[in-house]
Amino acid sequence: MVEGRCMKCKKQVEMKDPKETATSRGVKMFKGKCPECGTTVCRIGGK
Ligand SMILES: [Zn+2]
């Protein structure tokens, strides 16, 4: 499970369909969708 902060809901949400990707600087990040509002949720860095 991957959590990210939804800008719309303004809280931590569990990403729907998270995908690992990287920024242009090579920083790992996850992109997924908020299960509540469908907005794209990002999380930079991973543990
Ligand atoms: Zn949301």
mmCIF file of the protein (N, C-alpha, C, O) and its ligand, coordinates in Angstrom:
data_MODEL
# 
_entry.id   MODEL 
# 
loop_
_entity.id 
_entity.type 
_entity.pdbx_number_of_molecules 
1 polymer     1 
2 non-polymer 1 
# 
_entity_poly.entity_id                      1 
_entity_poly.type                           'polypeptide(L)' 
_entity_poly.nstd_linkage                   no 
_entity_poly.nstd_monomer                   no 
_entity_poly.pdbx_seq_one_letter_code       MVEGRCMKCKKQVEMKDPKETATSRGVKMFKGKCPECGTTVCRIGGK 
_entity_poly.pdbx_seq_one_letter_code_can   MVEGRCMKCKKQVEMKDPKETATSRGVKMFKGKCPECGTTVCRIGGK 
_entity_poly.pdbx_strand_id                 A 
# 
loop_
_entity_poly_seq.entity_id 
_entity_poly_seq.num 
_entity_poly_seq.mon_id 
_entity_poly_seq.hetero 
1 1  MET n 
1 2  VAL n 
1 3  GLU n 
1 4  GLY n 
1 5  ARG n 
1 6  CYS n 
1 7  MET n 
1 8  LYS n 
1 9  CYS n 
1 10 LYS n 
1 11 LYS n 
1 12 GLN n 
1 13 VAL n 
1 14 GLU n 
1 15 MET n 
1 16 LYS n 
1 17 ASP n 
1 18 PRO n 
1 19 LYS n 
1 20 GLU n 
1 21 THR n 
1 22 ALA n 
1 23 THR n 
1 24 SER n 
1 25 ARG n 
1 26 GLY n 
1 27 VAL n 
1 28 LYS n 
1 29 MET n 
1 30 PHE n 
1 31 LYS n 
1 32 GLY n 
1 33 LYS n 
1 34 CYS n 
1 35 PRO n 
1 36 GLU n 
1 37 CYS n 
1 38 GLY n 
1 39 THR n 
1 40 THR n 
1 41 VAL n 
1 42 CYS n 
1 43 ARG n 
1 44 ILE n 
1 45 GLY n 
1 46 GLY n 
1 47 LYS n 
# 
loop_
_struct_asym.id 
_struct_asym.entity_id 
A 1 
B 2 
# 
loop_
_chem_comp.id 
_chem_comp.type 
_chem_comp.mon_nstd_flag 
ALA 'L-peptide linking' y 
ARG 'L-peptide linking' y 
ASP 'L-peptide linking' y 
CYS 'L-peptide linking' y 
GLN 'L-peptide linking' y 
GLU 'L-peptide linking' y 
GLY 'peptide linking'   y 
ILE 'L-peptide linking' y 
LYS 'L-peptide linking' y 
MET 'L-peptide linking' y 
PHE 'L-peptide linking' y 
PRO 'L-peptide linking' y 
SER 'L-peptide linking' y 
THR 'L-peptide linking' y 
VAL 'L-peptide linking' y 
ZN  non-polymer         . 
# 
_pdbx_entity_nonpoly.entity_id   2 
_pdbx_entity_nonpoly.name        ? 
_pdbx_entity_nonpoly.comp_id     ZN 
# 
_pdbx_nonpoly_scheme.asym_id         B 
_pdbx_nonpoly_scheme.entity_id       2 
_pdbx_nonpoly_scheme.mon_id          ZN 
_pdbx_nonpoly_scheme.ndb_seq_num     1 
_pdbx_nonpoly_scheme.pdb_seq_num     101 
_pdbx_nonpoly_scheme.auth_seq_num    101 
_pdbx_nonpoly_scheme.pdb_mon_id      ZN 
_pdbx_nonpoly_scheme.auth_mon_id     ZN 
_pdbx_nonpoly_scheme.pdb_strand_id   A 
_pdbx_nonpoly_scheme.pdb_ins_code    . 
# 
loop_
_atom_site.group_PDB 
_atom_site.id 
_atom_site.type_symbol 
_atom_site.label_atom_id 
_atom_site.label_alt_id 
_atom_site.label_comp_id 
_atom_site.label_asym_id 
_atom_site.label_entity_id 
_atom_site.label_seq_id 
_atom_site.pdbx_PDB_ins_code 
_atom_site.Cartn_x 
_atom_site.Cartn_y 
_atom_site.Cartn_z 
_atom_site.occupancy 
_atom_site.B_iso_or_equiv 
_atom_site.pdbx_formal_charge 
_atom_site.auth_seq_id 
_atom_site.auth_comp_id 
_atom_site.auth_asym_id 
_atom_site.auth_atom_id 
_atom_site.pdbx_PDB_model_num 
ATOM   1   N  N  . MET A 1 1  ? 0.832   -1.209 0.000   1.00 0.00 ? 1   MET A N  1 
ATOM   2   C  CA . MET A 1 1  ? 0.000   0.000  0.000   1.00 0.00 ? 1   MET A CA 1 
ATOM   3   C  C  . MET A 1 1  ? 0.861   1.251  0.000   1.00 0.00 ? 1   MET A C  1 
ATOM   4   O  O  . MET A 1 1  ? 1.895   1.321  0.665   1.00 0.00 ? 1   MET A O  1 
ATOM   5   N  N  . VAL A 1 2  ? 0.417   2.213  -0.746  1.00 0.00 ? 2   VAL A N  1 
ATOM   6   C  CA . VAL A 1 2  ? 1.172   3.454  -0.830  1.00 0.00 ? 2   VAL A CA 1 
ATOM   7   C  C  . VAL A 1 2  ? 0.252   4.608  -0.442  1.00 0.00 ? 2   VAL A C  1 
ATOM   8   O  O  . VAL A 1 2  ? -0.880  4.723  -0.912  1.00 0.00 ? 2   VAL A O  1 
ATOM   9   N  N  . GLU A 1 3  ? 0.780   5.442  0.421   1.00 0.00 ? 3   GLU A N  1 
ATOM   10  C  CA . GLU A 1 3  ? -0.014  6.587  0.821   1.00 0.00 ? 3   GLU A CA 1 
ATOM   11  C  C  . GLU A 1 3  ? 0.570   7.863  0.245   1.00 0.00 ? 3   GLU A C  1 
ATOM   12  O  O  . GLU A 1 3  ? 1.781   8.001  0.071   1.00 0.00 ? 3   GLU A O  1 
ATOM   13  N  N  . GLY A 1 4  ? -0.308  8.768  -0.035  1.00 0.00 ? 4   GLY A N  1 
ATOM   14  C  CA . GLY A 1 4  ? 0.145   10.051 -0.534  1.00 0.00 ? 4   GLY A CA 1 
ATOM   15  C  C  . GLY A 1 4  ? -0.798  11.122 -0.030  1.00 0.00 ? 4   GLY A C  1 
ATOM   16  O  O  . GLY A 1 4  ? -1.864  10.835 0.514   1.00 0.00 ? 4   GLY A O  1 
ATOM   17  N  N  . ARG A 1 5  ? -0.389  12.345 -0.220  1.00 0.00 ? 5   ARG A N  1 
ATOM   18  C  CA . ARG A 1 5  ? -1.237  13.421 0.264   1.00 0.00 ? 5   ARG A CA 1 
ATOM   19  C  C  . ARG A 1 5  ? -2.099  13.949 -0.881  1.00 0.00 ? 5   ARG A C  1 
ATOM   20  O  O  . ARG A 1 5  ? -1.598  14.382 -1.919  1.00 0.00 ? 5   ARG A O  1 
ATOM   21  N  N  . CYS A 1 6  ? -3.394  13.899 -0.657  1.00 0.00 ? 6   CYS A N  1 
ATOM   22  C  CA . CYS A 1 6  ? -4.318  14.414 -1.651  1.00 0.00 ? 6   CYS A CA 1 
ATOM   23  C  C  . CYS A 1 6  ? -4.489  15.916 -1.429  1.00 0.00 ? 6   CYS A C  1 
ATOM   24  O  O  . CYS A 1 6  ? -4.826  16.362 -0.332  1.00 0.00 ? 6   CYS A O  1 
ATOM   25  N  N  . MET A 1 7  ? -4.252  16.674 -2.479  1.00 0.00 ? 7   MET A N  1 
ATOM   26  C  CA . MET A 1 7  ? -4.342  18.126 -2.367  1.00 0.00 ? 7   MET A CA 1 
ATOM   27  C  C  . MET A 1 7  ? -5.784  18.590 -2.203  1.00 0.00 ? 7   MET A C  1 
ATOM   28  O  O  . MET A 1 7  ? -6.064  19.618 -1.586  1.00 0.00 ? 7   MET A O  1 
ATOM   29  N  N  . LYS A 1 8  ? -6.677  17.809 -2.768  1.00 0.00 ? 8   LYS A N  1 
ATOM   30  C  CA . LYS A 1 8  ? -8.088  18.191 -2.693  1.00 0.00 ? 8   LYS A CA 1 
ATOM   31  C  C  . LYS A 1 8  ? -8.688  17.866 -1.336  1.00 0.00 ? 8   LYS A C  1 
ATOM   32  O  O  . LYS A 1 8  ? -9.369  18.688 -0.724  1.00 0.00 ? 8   LYS A O  1 
ATOM   33  N  N  . CYS A 1 9  ? -8.419  16.647 -0.878  1.00 0.00 ? 9   CYS A N  1 
ATOM   34  C  CA . CYS A 1 9  ? -8.962  16.223 0.416   1.00 0.00 ? 9   CYS A CA 1 
ATOM   35  C  C  . CYS A 1 9  ? -8.136  16.777 1.563   1.00 0.00 ? 9   CYS A C  1 
ATOM   36  O  O  . CYS A 1 9  ? -8.593  16.804 2.706   1.00 0.00 ? 9   CYS A O  1 
ATOM   37  N  N  . LYS A 1 10 ? -6.924  17.218 1.265   1.00 0.00 ? 10  LYS A N  1 
ATOM   38  C  CA . LYS A 1 10 ? -6.014  17.760 2.271   1.00 0.00 ? 10  LYS A CA 1 
ATOM   39  C  C  . LYS A 1 10 ? -5.758  16.775 3.399   1.00 0.00 ? 10  LYS A C  1 
ATOM   40  O  O  . LYS A 1 10 ? -5.795  17.119 4.580   1.00 0.00 ? 10  LYS A O  1 
ATOM   41  N  N  . LYS A 1 11 ? -5.499  15.557 3.000   1.00 0.00 ? 11  LYS A N  1 
ATOM   42  C  CA . LYS A 1 11 ? -5.149  14.553 3.995   1.00 0.00 ? 11  LYS A CA 1 
ATOM   43  C  C  . LYS A 1 11 ? -4.431  13.399 3.318   1.00 0.00 ? 11  LYS A C  1 
ATOM   44  O  O  . LYS A 1 11 ? -4.381  13.305 2.092   1.00 0.00 ? 11  LYS A O  1 
ATOM   45  N  N  . GLN A 1 12 ? -3.877  12.529 4.143   1.00 0.00 ? 12  GLN A N  1 
ATOM   46  C  CA . GLN A 1 12 ? -3.218  11.344 3.625   1.00 0.00 ? 12  GLN A CA 1 
ATOM   47  C  C  . GLN A 1 12 ? -4.282  10.376 3.139   1.00 0.00 ? 12  GLN A C  1 
ATOM   48  O  O  . GLN A 1 12 ? -5.268  10.113 3.826   1.00 0.00 ? 12  GLN A O  1 
ATOM   49  N  N  . VAL A 1 13 ? -4.066  9.862  1.962   1.00 0.00 ? 13  VAL A N  1 
ATOM   50  C  CA . VAL A 1 13 ? -4.993  8.864  1.439   1.00 0.00 ? 13  VAL A CA 1 
ATOM   51  C  C  . VAL A 1 13 ? -4.202  7.676  0.907   1.00 0.00 ? 13  VAL A C  1 
ATOM   52  O  O  . VAL A 1 13 ? -3.002  7.768  0.649   1.00 0.00 ? 13  VAL A O  1 
ATOM   53  N  N  . GLU A 1 14 ? -4.883  6.595  0.756   1.00 0.00 ? 14  GLU A N  1 
ATOM   54  C  CA . GLU A 1 14 ? -4.270  5.400  0.207   1.00 0.00 ? 14  GLU A CA 1 
ATOM   55  C  C  . GLU A 1 14 ? -4.447  5.452  -1.302  1.00 0.00 ? 14  GLU A C  1 
ATOM   56  O  O  . GLU A 1 14 ? -5.566  5.522  -1.809  1.00 0.00 ? 14  GLU A O  1 
ATOM   57  N  N  . MET A 1 15 ? -3.334  5.415  -2.007  1.00 0.00 ? 15  MET A N  1 
ATOM   58  C  CA . MET A 1 15 ? -3.406  5.540  -3.462  1.00 0.00 ? 15  MET A CA 1 
ATOM   59  C  C  . MET A 1 15 ? -4.100  4.364  -4.117  1.00 0.00 ? 15  MET A C  1 
ATOM   60  O  O  . MET A 1 15 ? -3.944  3.208  -3.726  1.00 0.00 ? 15  MET A O  1 
ATOM   61  N  N  . LYS A 1 16 ? -4.855  4.706  -5.107  1.00 0.00 ? 16  LYS A N  1 
ATOM   62  C  CA . LYS A 1 16 ? -5.480  3.692  -5.923  1.00 0.00 ? 16  LYS A CA 1 
ATOM   63  C  C  . LYS A 1 16 ? -4.581  3.514  -7.138  1.00 0.00 ? 16  LYS A C  1 
ATOM   64  O  O  . LYS A 1 16 ? -4.203  4.490  -7.786  1.00 0.00 ? 16  LYS A O  1 
ATOM   65  N  N  . ASP A 1 17 ? -4.243  2.276  -7.443  1.00 0.00 ? 17  ASP A N  1 
ATOM   66  C  CA . ASP A 1 17 ? -3.425  1.987  -8.618  1.00 0.00 ? 17  ASP A CA 1 
ATOM   67  C  C  . ASP A 1 17 ? -2.109  2.770  -8.625  1.00 0.00 ? 17  ASP A C  1 
ATOM   68  O  O  . ASP A 1 17 ? -1.823  3.475  -9.592  1.00 0.00 ? 17  ASP A O  1 
ATOM   69  N  N  . PRO A 1 18 ? -1.305  2.658  -7.565  1.00 0.00 ? 18  PRO A N  1 
ATOM   70  C  CA . PRO A 1 18 ? -0.044  3.406  -7.511  1.00 0.00 ? 18  PRO A CA 1 
ATOM   71  C  C  . PRO A 1 18 ? 0.976   2.892  -8.515  1.00 0.00 ? 18  PRO A C  1 
ATOM   72  O  O  . PRO A 1 18 ? 1.089   1.689  -8.754  1.00 0.00 ? 18  PRO A O  1 
ATOM   73  N  N  . LYS A 1 19 ? 1.710   3.824  -9.093  1.00 0.00 ? 19  LYS A N  1 
ATOM   74  C  CA . LYS A 1 19 ? 2.755   3.458  -10.048 1.00 0.00 ? 19  LYS A CA 1 
ATOM   75  C  C  . LYS A 1 19 ? 4.045   4.136  -9.639  1.00 0.00 ? 19  LYS A C  1 
ATOM   76  O  O  . LYS A 1 19 ? 4.071   5.312  -9.279  1.00 0.00 ? 19  LYS A O  1 
ATOM   77  N  N  . GLU A 1 20 ? 5.103   3.367  -9.704  1.00 0.00 ? 20  GLU A N  1 
ATOM   78  C  CA . GLU A 1 20 ? 6.397   3.926  -9.361  1.00 0.00 ? 20  GLU A CA 1 
ATOM   79  C  C  . GLU A 1 20 ? 6.952   4.635  -10.579 1.00 0.00 ? 20  GLU A C  1 
ATOM   80  O  O  . GLU A 1 20 ? 6.924   4.104  -11.690 1.00 0.00 ? 20  GLU A O  1 
ATOM   81  N  N  . THR A 1 21 ? 7.445   5.812  -10.365 1.00 0.00 ? 21  THR A N  1 
ATOM   82  C  CA . THR A 1 21 ? 8.038   6.570  -11.459 1.00 0.00 ? 21  THR A CA 1 
ATOM   83  C  C  . THR A 1 21 ? 9.187   7.400  -10.874 1.00 0.00 ? 21  THR A C  1 
ATOM   84  O  O  . THR A 1 21 ? 9.547   7.233  -9.709  1.00 0.00 ? 21  THR A O  1 
ATOM   85  N  N  . ALA A 1 22 ? 9.746   8.273  -11.671 1.00 0.00 ? 22  ALA A N  1 
ATOM   86  C  CA . ALA A 1 22 ? 10.834  9.107  -11.175 1.00 0.00 ? 22  ALA A CA 1 
ATOM   87  C  C  . ALA A 1 22 ? 10.697  10.502 -11.745 1.00 0.00 ? 22  ALA A C  1 
ATOM   88  O  O  . ALA A 1 22 ? 10.205  10.690 -12.857 1.00 0.00 ? 22  ALA A O  1 
ATOM   89  N  N  . THR A 1 23 ? 11.130  11.458 -10.985 1.00 0.00 ? 23  THR A N  1 
ATOM   90  C  CA . THR A 1 23 ? 11.093  12.831 -11.460 1.00 0.00 ? 23  THR A CA 1 
ATOM   91  C  C  . THR A 1 23 ? 12.233  13.043 -12.445 1.00 0.00 ? 23  THR A C  1 
ATOM   92  O  O  . THR A 1 23 ? 13.064  12.156 -12.642 1.00 0.00 ? 23  THR A O  1 
ATOM   93  N  N  . SER A 1 24 ? 12.270  14.193 -13.051 1.00 0.00 ? 24  SER A N  1 
ATOM   94  C  CA . SER A 1 24 ? 13.321  14.494 -14.026 1.00 0.00 ? 24  SER A CA 1 
ATOM   95  C  C  . SER A 1 24 ? 14.699  14.480 -13.386 1.00 0.00 ? 24  SER A C  1 
ATOM   96  O  O  . SER A 1 24 ? 15.712  14.328 -14.069 1.00 0.00 ? 24  SER A O  1 
ATOM   97  N  N  . ARG A 1 25 ? 14.728  14.641 -12.071 1.00 0.00 ? 25  ARG A N  1 
ATOM   98  C  CA . ARG A 1 25 ? 16.018  14.614 -11.367 1.00 0.00 ? 25  ARG A CA 1 
ATOM   99  C  C  . ARG A 1 25 ? 16.370  13.223 -10.873 1.00 0.00 ? 25  ARG A C  1 
ATOM   100 O  O  . ARG A 1 25 ? 17.375  13.029 -10.188 1.00 0.00 ? 25  ARG A O  1 
ATOM   101 N  N  . GLY A 1 26 ? 15.549  12.278 -11.220 1.00 0.00 ? 26  GLY A N  1 
ATOM   102 C  CA . GLY A 1 26 ? 15.847  10.907 -10.845 1.00 0.00 ? 26  GLY A CA 1 
ATOM   103 C  C  . GLY A 1 26 ? 15.396  10.532 -9.457  1.00 0.00 ? 26  GLY A C  1 
ATOM   104 O  O  . GLY A 1 26 ? 15.794  9.496  -8.925  1.00 0.00 ? 26  GLY A O  1 
ATOM   105 N  N  . VAL A 1 27 ? 14.565  11.374 -8.866  1.00 0.00 ? 27  VAL A N  1 
ATOM   106 C  CA . VAL A 1 27 ? 14.040  11.055 -7.544  1.00 0.00 ? 27  VAL A CA 1 
ATOM   107 C  C  . VAL A 1 27 ? 12.835  10.139 -7.711  1.00 0.00 ? 27  VAL A C  1 
ATOM   108 O  O  . VAL A 1 27 ? 11.926  10.404 -8.498  1.00 0.00 ? 27  VAL A O  1 
ATOM   109 N  N  . LYS A 1 28 ? 12.858  9.063  -6.953  1.00 0.00 ? 28  LYS A N  1 
ATOM   110 C  CA . LYS A 1 28 ? 11.754  8.113  -7.042  1.00 0.00 ? 28  LYS A CA 1 
ATOM   111 C  C  . LYS A 1 28 ? 10.475  8.709  -6.497  1.00 0.00 ? 28  LYS A C  1 
ATOM   112 O  O  . LYS A 1 28 ? 10.482  9.429  -5.499  1.00 0.00 ? 28  LYS A O  1 
ATOM   113 N  N  . MET A 1 29 ? 9.393   8.405  -7.156  1.00 0.00 ? 29  MET A N  1 
ATOM   114 C  CA . MET A 1 29 ? 8.114   8.851  -6.633  1.00 0.00 ? 29  MET A CA 1 
ATOM   115 C  C  . MET A 1 29 ? 7.002   7.911  -7.057  1.00 0.00 ? 29  MET A C  1 
ATOM   116 O  O  . MET A 1 29 ? 7.146   7.123  -7.992  1.00 0.00 ? 29  MET A O  1 
ATOM   117 N  N  . PHE A 1 30 ? 5.916   8.013  -6.363  1.00 0.00 ? 30  PHE A N  1 
ATOM   118 C  CA . PHE A 1 30 ? 4.749   7.214  -6.681  1.00 0.00 ? 30  PHE A CA 1 
ATOM   119 C  C  . PHE A 1 30 ? 3.624   8.129  -7.120  1.00 0.00 ? 30  PHE A C  1 
ATOM   120 O  O  . PHE A 1 30 ? 3.407   9.210  -6.573  1.00 0.00 ? 30  PHE A O  1 
ATOM   121 N  N  . LYS A 1 31 ? 2.925   7.650  -8.123  1.00 0.00 ? 31  LYS A N  1 
ATOM   122 C  CA . LYS A 1 31 ? 1.771   8.399  -8.589  1.00 0.00 ? 31  LYS A CA 1 
ATOM   123 C  C  . LYS A 1 31 ? 0.570   7.480  -8.568  1.00 0.00 ? 31  LYS A C  1 
ATOM   124 O  O  . LYS A 1 31 ? 0.635   6.342  -9.035  1.00 0.00 ? 31  LYS A O  1 
ATOM   125 N  N  . GLY A 1 32 ? -0.501  7.966  -8.037  1.00 0.00 ? 32  GLY A N  1 
ATOM   126 C  CA . GLY A 1 32 ? -1.712  7.169  -8.008  1.00 0.00 ? 32  GLY A CA 1 
ATOM   127 C  C  . GLY A 1 32 ? -2.914  8.075  -7.934  1.00 0.00 ? 32  GLY A C  1 
ATOM   128 O  O  . GLY A 1 32 ? -2.816  9.283  -8.153  1.00 0.00 ? 32  GLY A O  1 
ATOM   129 N  N  . LYS A 1 33 ? -4.043  7.483  -7.625  1.00 0.00 ? 33  LYS A N  1 
ATOM   130 C  CA . LYS A 1 33 ? -5.249  8.294  -7.555  1.00 0.00 ? 33  LYS A CA 1 
ATOM   131 C  C  . LYS A 1 33 ? -5.886  8.220  -6.184  1.00 0.00 ? 33  LYS A C  1 
ATOM   132 O  O  . LYS A 1 33 ? -5.843  7.196  -5.503  1.00 0.00 ? 33  LYS A O  1 
ATOM   133 N  N  . CYS A 1 34 ? -6.471  9.323  -5.808  1.00 0.00 ? 34  CYS A N  1 
ATOM   134 C  CA . CYS A 1 34 ? -7.186  9.365  -4.547  1.00 0.00 ? 34  CYS A CA 1 
ATOM   135 C  C  . CYS A 1 34 ? -8.462  8.530  -4.676  1.00 0.00 ? 34  CYS A C  1 
ATOM   136 O  O  . CYS A 1 34 ? -9.225  8.706  -5.625  1.00 0.00 ? 34  CYS A O  1 
ATOM   137 N  N  . PRO A 1 35 ? -8.691  7.633  -3.737  1.00 0.00 ? 35  PRO A N  1 
ATOM   138 C  CA . PRO A 1 35 ? -9.890  6.795  -3.815  1.00 0.00 ? 35  PRO A CA 1 
ATOM   139 C  C  . PRO A 1 35 ? -11.170 7.572  -3.557  1.00 0.00 ? 35  PRO A C  1 
ATOM   140 O  O  . PRO A 1 35 ? -12.261 7.106  -3.884  1.00 0.00 ? 35  PRO A O  1 
ATOM   141 N  N  . GLU A 1 36 ? -11.039 8.737  -2.978  1.00 0.00 ? 36  GLU A N  1 
ATOM   142 C  CA . GLU A 1 36 ? -12.235 9.497  -2.638  1.00 0.00 ? 36  GLU A CA 1 
ATOM   143 C  C  . GLU A 1 36 ? -12.657 10.471 -3.720  1.00 0.00 ? 36  GLU A C  1 
ATOM   144 O  O  . GLU A 1 36 ? -13.844 10.588 -4.026  1.00 0.00 ? 36  GLU A O  1 
ATOM   145 N  N  . CYS A 1 37 ? -11.677 11.184 -4.309  1.00 0.00 ? 37  CYS A N  1 
ATOM   146 C  CA . CYS A 1 37 ? -12.053 12.200 -5.285  1.00 0.00 ? 37  CYS A CA 1 
ATOM   147 C  C  . CYS A 1 37 ? -11.448 11.956 -6.663  1.00 0.00 ? 37  CYS A C  1 
ATOM   148 O  O  . CYS A 1 37 ? -11.802 12.646 -7.619  1.00 0.00 ? 37  CYS A O  1 
ATOM   149 N  N  . GLY A 1 38 ? -10.551 10.997 -6.781  1.00 0.00 ? 38  GLY A N  1 
ATOM   150 C  CA . GLY A 1 38 ? -10.007 10.665 -8.097  1.00 0.00 ? 38  GLY A CA 1 
ATOM   151 C  C  . GLY A 1 38 ? -8.882  11.563 -8.566  1.00 0.00 ? 38  GLY A C  1 
ATOM   152 O  O  . GLY A 1 38 ? -8.386  11.412 -9.683  1.00 0.00 ? 38  GLY A O  1 
ATOM   153 N  N  . THR A 1 39 ? -8.473  12.501 -7.718  1.00 0.00 ? 39  THR A N  1 
ATOM   154 C  CA . THR A 1 39 ? -7.367  13.380 -8.065  1.00 0.00 ? 39  THR A CA 1 
ATOM   155 C  C  . THR A 1 39 ? -6.055  12.600 -8.048  1.00 0.00 ? 39  THR A C  1 
ATOM   156 O  O  . THR A 1 39 ? -5.901  11.646 -7.285  1.00 0.00 ? 39  THR A O  1 
ATOM   157 N  N  . THR A 1 40 ? -5.131  13.004 -8.879  1.00 0.00 ? 40  THR A N  1 
ATOM   158 C  CA . THR A 1 40 ? -3.827  12.370 -8.872  1.00 0.00 ? 40  THR A CA 1 
ATOM   159 C  C  . THR A 1 40 ? -3.096  12.721 -7.588  1.00 0.00 ? 40  THR A C  1 
ATOM   160 O  O  . THR A 1 40 ? -2.998  13.884 -7.197  1.00 0.00 ? 40  THR A O  1 
ATOM   161 N  N  . VAL A 1 41 ? -2.590  11.686 -6.953  1.00 0.00 ? 41  VAL A N  1 
ATOM   162 C  CA . VAL A 1 41 ? -1.862  11.849 -5.692  1.00 0.00 ? 41  VAL A CA 1 
ATOM   163 C  C  . VAL A 1 41 ? -0.417  11.434 -5.925  1.00 0.00 ? 41  VAL A C  1 
ATOM   164 O  O  . VAL A 1 41 ? -0.147  10.393 -6.523  1.00 0.00 ? 41  VAL A O  1 
ATOM   165 N  N  . CYS A 1 42 ? 0.495   12.249 -5.453  1.00 0.00 ? 42  CYS A N  1 
ATOM   166 C  CA . CYS A 1 42 ? 1.910   11.939 -5.630  1.00 0.00 ? 42  CYS A CA 1 
ATOM   167 C  C  . CYS A 1 42 ? 2.584   11.766 -4.282  1.00 0.00 ? 42  CYS A C  1 
ATOM   168 O  O  . CYS A 1 42 ? 2.201   12.372 -3.281  1.00 0.00 ? 42  CYS A O  1 
ATOM   169 N  N  . ARG A 1 43 ? 3.584   10.929 -4.292  1.00 0.00 ? 43  ARG A N  1 
ATOM   170 C  CA . ARG A 1 43 ? 4.416   10.810 -3.106  1.00 0.00 ? 43  ARG A CA 1 
ATOM   171 C  C  . ARG A 1 43 ? 5.847   10.726 -3.564  1.00 0.00 ? 43  ARG A C  1 
ATOM   172 O  O  . ARG A 1 43 ? 6.218   9.863  -4.361  1.00 0.00 ? 43  ARG A O  1 
ATOM   173 N  N  . ILE A 1 44 ? 6.634   11.623 -3.054  1.00 0.00 ? 44  ILE A N  1 
ATOM   174 C  CA . ILE A 1 44 ? 8.044   11.660 -3.421  1.00 0.00 ? 44  ILE A CA 1 
ATOM   175 C  C  . ILE A 1 44 ? 8.850   10.914 -2.366  1.00 0.00 ? 44  ILE A C  1 
ATOM   176 O  O  . ILE A 1 44 ? 8.620   11.040 -1.164  1.00 0.00 ? 44  ILE A O  1 
ATOM   177 N  N  . GLY A 1 45 ? 9.782   10.153 -2.853  1.00 0.00 ? 45  GLY A N  1 
ATOM   178 C  CA . GLY A 1 45 ? 10.602  9.382  -1.930  1.00 0.00 ? 45  GLY A CA 1 
ATOM   179 C  C  . GLY A 1 45 ? 9.868   8.143  -1.496  1.00 0.00 ? 45  GLY A C  1 
ATOM   180 O  O  . GLY A 1 45 ? 8.638   8.094  -1.536  1.00 0.00 ? 45  GLY A O  1 
ATOM   181 N  N  . GLY A 1 46 ? 10.593  7.165  -1.093  1.00 0.00 ? 46  GLY A N  1 
ATOM   182 C  CA . GLY A 1 46 ? 9.930   5.946  -0.656  1.00 0.00 ? 46  GLY A CA 1 
ATOM   183 C  C  . GLY A 1 46 ? 10.709  5.309  0.471   1.00 0.00 ? 46  GLY A C  1 
ATOM   184 O  O  . GLY A 1 46 ? 11.924  5.473  0.579   1.00 0.00 ? 46  GLY A O  1 
ATOM   185 N  N  . LYS A 1 47 ? 10.009  4.596  1.290   1.00 0.00 ? 47  LYS A N  1 
ATOM   186 C  CA . LYS A 1 47 ? 10.668  3.928  2.393   1.00 0.00 ? 47  LYS A CA 1 
ATOM   187 C  C  . LYS A 1 47 ? 10.728  2.433  2.089   1.00 0.00 ? 47  LYS A C  1 
ATOM   188 O  O  . LYS A 1 47 ? 11.249  1.660  2.893   1.00 0.00 ? 47  LYS A O  1 
HETATM 189 ZN ZN . ZN  B 2 .  ? -8.877  13.224 -2.574  1.00 0.00 2 101 ZN  A ZN 1 
# 
